[in-house]
Amino acid sequence: MYAQLIDDEKGHTLVNVSLKDVVKSAEKFTKTELAKHVGELIAKKAIEKGIQSVVFDRRGHNYHGRVKAVAEGARSSGLKL
């Protein structure tokens, strides 16, 4: 799983996060928990770069499960979707 923030006007990636950035310990997490951590981390990186608000593009996926967990993680860390 990964998430990225893209500047559509300039066509380049501003911030990206993947599971490799999230999983640092041997602890076991569910896929949904990991997705929430991805959302939290991308929000923290975005806020560090001065990005406060984004548009959440699900790429056609339903808003439930892991997709929802990424959004909730980002919101809980202060990013406005």
N, C-alpha and C positions, 0 to 999 in steps of 0.2 A: 504494500500500500504506500502511496505517496500523495502529497498535495503540493501545489505550487501556486504562486501568485504571479500573474502575467500582466504586463502593461500591453493592452491590446493595440493602443495607438502606435507604440514604438516597436511592438512585436518581440519583446524579450522578457525573460523570466526575472522577477524581482527577488523572490524568496522561494526556496523549495525545501521540502522535508520528506524523508522516507522512513520506513521502519528501521533502517540501519542507524538512523540518527536517534531513534527512540529507545531501541533495545540495547541497553548497556550492561544489564545484569542477567543472571541466570534465572531470575524469577519467571514464573509462568503467568501469562496473561491470556485472556480470551481475545479473539480477533476484534471484537467490539471495543474492549478496553484499550487495545493497542491503537485502534482508530481514533479514540478519544484523545490519547496521548499525542498522536500526530497532529490533531487539531489544536491542542494546547501549545505544542511547540511551534507550529507555524504562526500562531497568533503572537507568541512572544517575540519571534524573529521579525514579524511584520511591524510590531509596535516599536521595536528597537530601531527600525529603519524609518520610523515616522508615519507608517501606514496605519490609519485608524479604522477605515471602513473599506469593505470589498463587496463585490458581487459574487455570490456562491453559484457556480455553474456545476450542476450534477452530471453533465454529459449524458443526459437521458436516463440516468438511474433513478429509481424510486427513492423518495425521501424516507428511508427507514433503515434500521440496522446500522451497518458501518458508516454509510453516508451520513446518516443523522448524527452518529457519534462524533464524526469529524467536526460537523457544524457546531454541536453542543460544546465540544472541547474548545473550539476557537472562541465561541461566545463567552464561555466561563473564564477565559483568560483575557477578556477585554476587547476582542475584535468585534466590530459591528458588521453583521452580514445583512 
